[in-house]
Amino acid sequence: MRAWRTLLLVPAVLLTGAAAPPRPYADADFARIPKLDAHVHANVDDPSFLALARRDGFELLSINVDYPDFPPLATQAAVAYKMRARDPRRFHFATTFSMKGFGAPGWTARAEREVDEGLRHGAVAVKVWKNIGMVARDAAGKRVFLDDPRFDPIMAHIQSRGIPLIAHQGEPKNCWLPLDQMTTDNDRSYFREHPEYYMFKHPEEPSYEALMAARDRFVARHPHLAFDGAHMASLEWSVDELARFLDRYPNAVVDLAARMTQVQFQSNADHAKVRAFFVKYQDRLMYGTDLTDSPPDPAARAQNPPATGLFTKEADDVWRSDWRYLATPLSQHIDAIKADAPGLALPRDVIDKIYYANARRFFHLKG
């Protein structure tokens, strides 16, 4: 009887040989775990951004983009070169090329020179923006889409240099819905303030489905080009649709930039499904925010995620909120969906990949 009683005291884990699953990270682990925000925009030479990144345990990938609300491309490039020189281990950047003159003689050669200049200064990727498909026209006035064969030479050049393409194509699906049918307030405020990109008001423009189809044809056309679908590849509204995209295109990964509230909206409807998506595709997802450090502008329009007016506080708040949601089981109130969102409490090894290892591998970062 005494032996039986002793056996009852032996932990079940010793009897079965099964190890208890490790506990998820906690809020207190935030600053000590290596992380990389794979989608920010450093548009000013701001030592405080790097100081905050060091304090919070982040590396940064700043993305230069052909966006009229940002400083000119030459200014963005100059900032990136200075920031990288200041801390090359922590600050990385993506270069880009201008769409001005697309289709005219000499455009491809000029775009290749712009890419090579960025690479010469240490760029780790090239970015194309939503103006391809939504704004840009060729020399004959025809709308340009990403699957246009005239992009083939510059894409072959990028592929030959062994660097990835980051592509922001289209917009959140909310962009094609009336304001009162949008799922998140951050989209609602952004498109209210950016009517030129609010496609519900422009039925003459390409549909969401047409833009996604052009993007998919492009990815299929370049199967050996490492492809990062920025902003969850504009499939933020459905983890099921995003899963199908990742299954179809093995050369593609996605970042989560500026789409966390859409994920939280979905996890509040089906927490287990969203968590399972992150676990299944843990090698294809990269953390990012779209945080934008730009010159002060009192007339600046709404940003997504929203700007608070004090950039370092905004960045710290966004980073800590996202950590709490992805890494811990804790709940927090999310203003953009007017609800509390329980955390996903992803396993530690999944968090380590999404927050760090995937981006360092995909962008071939060293050191």
C-alpha positions as CSV (number, residue, x, y, z in Angstrom):
1,M,0.0,0.0,0.0
2,R,2.8,2.4,0.8
3,A,4.4,1.8,-2.6
4,W,1.1,2.5,-4.3
5,R,0.7,5.7,-2.3
6,T,4.2,6.8,-3.3
7,L,3.4,6.1,-7.0
8,L,0.4,8.4,-6.8
9,L,2.7,11.2,-5.8
10,V,4.9,10.8,-8.9
11,P,4.0,13.6,-11.5
12,A,2.2,12.3,-14.5
13,V,4.8,13.7,-16.8
14,L,7.4,11.2,-15.3
15,L,5.0,8.3,-15.9
16,T,4.2,9.1,-19.5
17,G,7.5,10.6,-20.6
18,A,5.6,13.6,-22.1
19,A,7.0,17.0,-21.4
20,A,4.6,19.8,-20.4
21,P,4.3,22.4,-23.2
22,P,6.4,25.5,-22.4
23,R,4.4,28.5,-21.1
24,P,3.9,31.3,-23.6
25,Y,5.9,34.5,-23.2
26,A,4.7,37.1,-20.7
27,D,4.4,40.9,-21.0
28,A,7.6,41.1,-18.9
29,D,9.5,39.2,-21.6
30,F,8.9,41.9,-24.2
31,A,12.1,43.9,-24.1
32,R,14.5,41.0,-23.6
33,I,13.4,38.9,-26.7
34,P,15.1,39.8,-30.0
35,K,12.6,41.2,-32.4
36,L,12.6,42.8,-35.9
37,D,9.9,45.2,-37.2
38,A,10.0,44.3,-40.9
39,H,7.9,47.2,-42.1
40,V,8.6,50.8,-40.8
41,H,9.2,54.1,-42.6
42,A,12.0,56.2,-41.2
43,N,11.6,59.4,-43.2
44,V,13.7,61.6,-40.9
45,D,17.2,61.0,-39.5
46,D,15.9,60.4,-36.0
47,P,18.3,59.0,-33.4
48,S,15.4,58.6,-30.9
49,F,13.8,55.9,-33.1
50,L,17.0,53.8,-33.0
51,A,17.3,54.5,-29.2
52,L,13.7,53.2,-28.7
53,A,14.4,50.2,-30.9
54,R,17.5,49.3,-28.8
55,R,15.5,49.7,-25.5
56,D,12.6,47.6,-26.7
57,G,14.8,44.9,-28.3
58,F,14.0,45.6,-32.0
59,E,15.9,45.7,-35.3
60,L,14.2,47.8,-38.0
61,L,13.6,47.4,-41.7
62,S,12.7,50.8,-43.1
63,I,11.1,50.8,-46.5
64,N,11.5,53.5,-49.0
65,V,8.4,54.0,-51.1
66,D,7.2,56.0,-54.1
67,Y,4.5,57.7,-52.1
68,P,3.5,61.4,-52.6
69,D,2.8,62.0,-48.9
70,F,6.4,61.0,-48.0
71,P,9.5,63.1,-48.7
72,P,11.1,62.7,-52.2
73,L,12.8,59.4,-52.9
74,A,16.2,61.0,-52.8
75,T,15.5,62.3,-49.3
76,Q,14.2,58.9,-48.1
77,A,17.4,57.3,-49.5
78,A,19.7,59.8,-47.7
79,V,17.9,59.2,-44.4
80,A,18.3,55.5,-44.8
81,Y,22.0,55.7,-45.6
82,K,22.6,57.9,-42.5
83,M,20.5,55.7,-40.2
84,R,22.2,52.5,-41.4
85,A,25.7,54.1,-41.0
86,R,24.7,55.0,-37.4
87,D,23.7,51.4,-36.5
88,P,24.1,48.8,-39.3
89,R,23.4,45.9,-37.0
90,R,20.0,47.3,-36.0
91,F,18.9,49.4,-39.0
92,H,18.2,47.8,-42.4
93,F,16.4,49.3,-45.3
94,A,14.6,48.5,-48.6
95,T,15.2,50.7,-51.7
96,T,12.7,51.4,-54.5
97,F,12.5,52.9,-58.0
98,S,10.3,55.6,-59.4
99,M,7.4,54.9,-61.8
100,K,7.9,58.2,-63.5
101,G,8.2,57.6,-67.2
102,F,7.2,54.0,-67.2
103,G,7.0,52.6,-70.7
104,A,9.2,55.3,-72.2
105,P,12.6,54.5,-73.6
106,G,15.3,54.3,-70.9
107,W,12.9,53.6,-68.0
108,T,14.2,50.1,-67.3
109,A,17.8,51.2,-67.3
110,R,17.0,54.1,-65.0
111,A,15.1,51.8,-62.6
112,E,18.0,49.3,-62.5
113,R,20.4,52.1,-61.7
114,E,18.1,53.3,-58.8
115,V,18.0,49.7,-57.5
116,D,21.8,49.3,-57.8
117,E,22.4,52.6,-56.0
118,G,20.3,51.4,-53.1
119,L,22.1,48.0,-53.0
120,R,25.5,49.8,-53.1
121,H,24.5,51.5,-49.8
122,G,23.3,48.3,-48.2
123,A,19.6,47.8,-49.2
124,V,18.3,44.3,-48.4
125,A,15.1,44.5,-50.6
126,V,13.2,46.5,-53.2
127,K,9.7,47.8,-52.7
128,V,6.9,48.4,-55.1
129,W,3.8,50.3,-54.0
130,K,0.1,50.3,-54.6
131,N,0.5,53.1,-57.2
132,I,1.1,50.2,-59.5
133,G,-2.4,49.2,-60.3
134,M,-4.2,52.1,-58.6
135,V,-2.5,55.3,-59.9
136,A,0.4,54.8,-62.3
137,R,0.0,55.1,-66.0
138,D,2.4,54.5,-68.8
139,A,3.7,57.0,-71.4
140,A,0.6,56.4,-73.4
141,G,-1.7,57.1,-70.5
142,K,-2.7,53.5,-69.9
143,R,-3.1,52.1,-66.3
144,V,-0.2,49.9,-65.3
145,F,-0.6,46.7,-63.3
146,L,2.1,44.6,-61.6
147,D,1.8,41.7,-64.1
148,D,2.7,44.0,-67.0
149,P,5.4,42.2,-69.0
150,R,7.4,45.5,-69.2
151,F,8.3,44.9,-65.5
152,D,10.0,41.6,-66.4
153,P,13.5,43.1,-67.0
154,I,13.6,45.0,-63.7
155,M,12.3,41.9,-61.8
156,A,14.9,39.7,-63.5
157,H,17.5,42.3,-62.4
158,I,16.3,42.2,-58.8
159,Q,16.2,38.4,-58.8
160,S,19.7,38.2,-60.2
161,R,20.9,40.4,-57.3
162,G,19.5,37.8,-54.9
163,I,17.3,40.2,-53.0
164,P,13.5,40.0,-52.3
165,L,10.7,42.2,-53.6
166,I,8.3,43.8,-51.1
167,A,5.0,44.5,-52.8
168,H,2.1,46.5,-51.5
169,Q,-0.7,45.8,-53.9
170,G,-4.2,47.0,-53.5
171,E,-5.7,48.0,-50.2
172,P,-7.6,46.3,-47.4
173,K,-10.9,44.9,-48.6
174,N,-12.6,47.6,-46.4
175,C,-11.5,50.1,-49.1
176,W,-14.3,48.9,-51.4
177,L,-17.0,49.0,-48.7
178,P,-19.1,51.9,-47.4
179,L,-17.7,53.5,-44.2
180,D,-20.4,52.0,-42.0
181,Q,-19.6,48.5,-43.3
182,M,-15.9,48.6,-42.6
183,T,-14.7,46.3,-39.9
184,T,-12.1,48.5,-38.2
185,D,-12.0,52.2,-37.2
186,N,-8.4,52.6,-38.4
187,D,-9.4,51.8,-41.9
188,R,-12.5,54.0,-41.6
189,S,-10.4,57.1,-40.6
190,Y,-7.7,56.4,-43.1
191,F,-10.0,56.2,-46.1
192,R,-12.1,59.0,-45.0
193,E,-8.9,61.2,-45.0
194,H,-7.5,59.6,-48.2
195,P,-10.4,59.7,-50.7
196,E,-8.1,59.3,-53.6
197,Y,-7.4,55.7,-52.4
198,Y,-11.0,55.0,-51.2
199,M,-12.2,52.8,-54.0
200,F,-15.8,52.7,-52.9
201,K,-16.0,56.3,-54.1
202,H,-14.3,55.4,-57.4
203,P,-16.3,52.6,-59.1
204,E,-14.6,53.4,-62.3
205,E,-11.3,52.2,-60.9
206,P,-10.1,48.5,-60.8
207,S,-11.9,46.3,-58.4
208,Y,-10.3,44.6,-55.4
209,E,-10.6,41.3,-57.1
210,A,-8.9,42.6,-60.3
211,L,-5.9,44.0,-58.3
212,M,-5.5,40.7,-56.4
213,A,-5.7,38.7,-59.6
214,A,-3.0,40.9,-61.2
215,R,-0.8,40.4,-58.2
216,D,-1.3,36.7,-58.2
217,R,-0.4,36.5,-61.9
218,F,2.7,38.4,-61.1
219,V,3.8,36.0,-58.3
220,A,3.1,33.0,-60.6
221,R,5.0,34.7,-63.4
222,H,8.1,35.0,-61.2
223,P,8.3,31.8,-59.2
224,H,12.0,32.2,-58.2
225,L,11.7,35.8,-57.0
226,A,11.4,36.0,-53.2
227,F,8.2,37.8,-52.7
228,D,6.9,39.6,-49.5
229,G,3.3,40.5,-49.7
230,A,3.2,43.6,-47.5
231,H,0.1,44.2,-45.3
232,M,-0.8,40.5,-45.3
233,A,-0.9,40.6,-49.1
234,S,-4.1,42.7,-48.8
235,L,-5.9,39.5,-47.7
236,E,-6.1,40.7,-44.1
237,W,-9.9,40.1,-44.0
238,S,-9.6,36.3,-44.1
239,V,-6.9,34.0,-42.7
240,D,-8.5,31.3,-44.9
241,E,-7.9,33.3,-48.1
242,L,-4.4,34.2,-46.9
243,A,-3.7,30.5,-46.3
244,R,-4.7,29.7,-49.8
245,F,-2.4,32.3,-51.2
246,L,0.5,31.0,-49.2
247,D,-0.3,27.4,-50.3
248,R,-0.3,28.4,-54.0
249,Y,2.9,30.4,-53.9
250,P,5.8,28.8,-52.1
251,N,8.1,31.7,-52.9
252,A,5.9,34.1,-50.9
253,V,5.8,35.4,-47.4
254,V,3.7,38.2,-45.8
255,D,4.2,40.8,-43.2
256,L,1.5,41.9,-40.7
257,A,2.0,45.6,-41.0
258,A,-1.0,47.8,-40.2
259,R,-3.4,44.9,-40.3
260,M,-3.4,43.6,-36.7
261,T,-6.8,45.0,-36.0
262,Q,-8.3,43.0,-38.8
263,V,-6.6,39.9,-37.3
264,Q,-8.1,40.7,-33.9
265,F,-11.5,41.2,-35.5
266,Q,-11.3,37.7,-36.9
267,S,-9.9,36.1,-33.7
268,N,-12.7,37.6,-31.7
269,A,-15.1,35.6,-34.0
270,D,-13.0,32.4,-34.0
271,H,-9.9,32.5,-31.7
272,A,-8.9,28.9,-32.3
273,K,-8.9,29.3,-36.1
274,V,-6.7,32.4,-36.1
275,R,-4.3,30.9,-33.6
276,A,-4.1,27.7,-35.7
277,F,-3.3,29.8,-38.8
278,F,-0.4,31.5,-37.1
279,V,1.0,28.1,-35.9
280,K,0.6,26.4,-39.3
281,Y,2.2,29.3,-41.3
282,Q,4.8,30.2,-38.6
283,D,7.6,30.1,-41.2
284,R,5.8,32.4,-43.7
285,L,4.8,35.4,-41.4
286,M,6.9,38.4,-40.4
287,Y,6.0,40.9,-37.8
288,G,5.7,44.5,-39.0
289,T,3.8,47.7,-38.1
290,D,4.0,50.4,-40.8
291,L,5.1,52.9,-38.1
292,T,6.1,56.1,-39.9
293,D,8.5,58.6,-38.6
294,S,8.1,61.6,-40.9
295,P,8.9,65.3,-40.7
296,P,6.3,67.1,-38.5
297,D,3.2,68.2,-40.5
298,P,0.3,69.9,-38.6
299,A,-1.9,69.2,-41.7
300,A,-0.9,65.5,-41.9
301,R,-3.8,63.2,-42.7
302,A,-4.9,60.1,-40.7
303,Q,-2.4,57.3,-40.7
304,N,-2.9,53.5,-40.4
305,P,-1.9,52.7,-37.6
306,P,-3.1,56.1,-36.2
307,A,-0.4,58.6,-35.3
308,T,-0.4,60.0,-31.8
309,G,1.7,63.1,-32.4
310,L,4.6,61.8,-30.3
311,F,6.3,59.2,-32.5
312,T,8.4,57.3,-29.9
313,K,5.4,56.9,-27.6
314,E,3.3,55.7,-30.5
315,A,5.9,53.2,-31.6
316,D,6.4,51.8,-28.1
317,D,2.6,51.6,-27.5
318,V,2.0,49.7,-30.8
319,W,4.9,47.3,-30.2
320,R,3.8,46.5,-26.7
321,S,0.1,46.1,-27.7
322,D,1.0,43.7,-30.5
323,W,3.3,41.7,-28.3
324,R,0.5,41.3,-25.7
325,Y,-1.8,40.1,-28.4
326,L,0.5,37.7,-30.2
327,A,2.7,36.4,-27.4
328,T,0.5,36.3,-24.3
329,P,-3.0,35.2,-23.3
330,L,-3.8,38.6,-21.9
331,S,-6.8,40.6,-23.1
332,Q,-6.7,44.2,-24.0
333,H,-9.2,46.8,-25.4
334,I,-8.7,47.5,-29.1
335,D,-10.3,50.9,-29.9
336,A,-10.3,50.2,-33.7
337,I,-12.7,47.3,-33.2
338,K,-14.5,48.6,-30.1
339,A,-13.9,45.4,-28.2
340,D,-11.5,43.5,-26.0
341,A,-9.2,41.1,-27.8
342,P,-7.8,38.1,-25.9
343,G,-4.2,37.3,-26.8
344,L,-3.3,34.4,-29.0
345,A,-0.5,33.1,-26.6
346,L,1.5,31.7,-29.5
347,P,4.2,29.2,-28.6
348,R,7.5,30.7,-27.8
349,D,9.2,29.1,-30.9
350,V,6.5,30.5,-33.1
351,I,6.9,34.0,-31.7
352,D,10.7,33.7,-32.2
353,K,10.2,33.0,-35.9
354,I,7.4,35.6,-36.6
355,Y,9.2,38.3,-34.6
356,Y,12.8,37.7,-35.7
357,A,14.1,34.5,-37.4
358,N,11.8,34.7,-40.5
359,A,12.8,38.2,-41.4
360,R,16.5,37.7,-40.8
361,R,16.4,34.6,-43.0
362,F,14.2,36.1,-45.8
363,F,16.2,39.3,-46.1
364,H,19.6,37.5,-45.7
365,L,20.6,39.6,-42.8
366,K,24.0,38.9,-41.3
367,G,25.6,39.6,-38.0
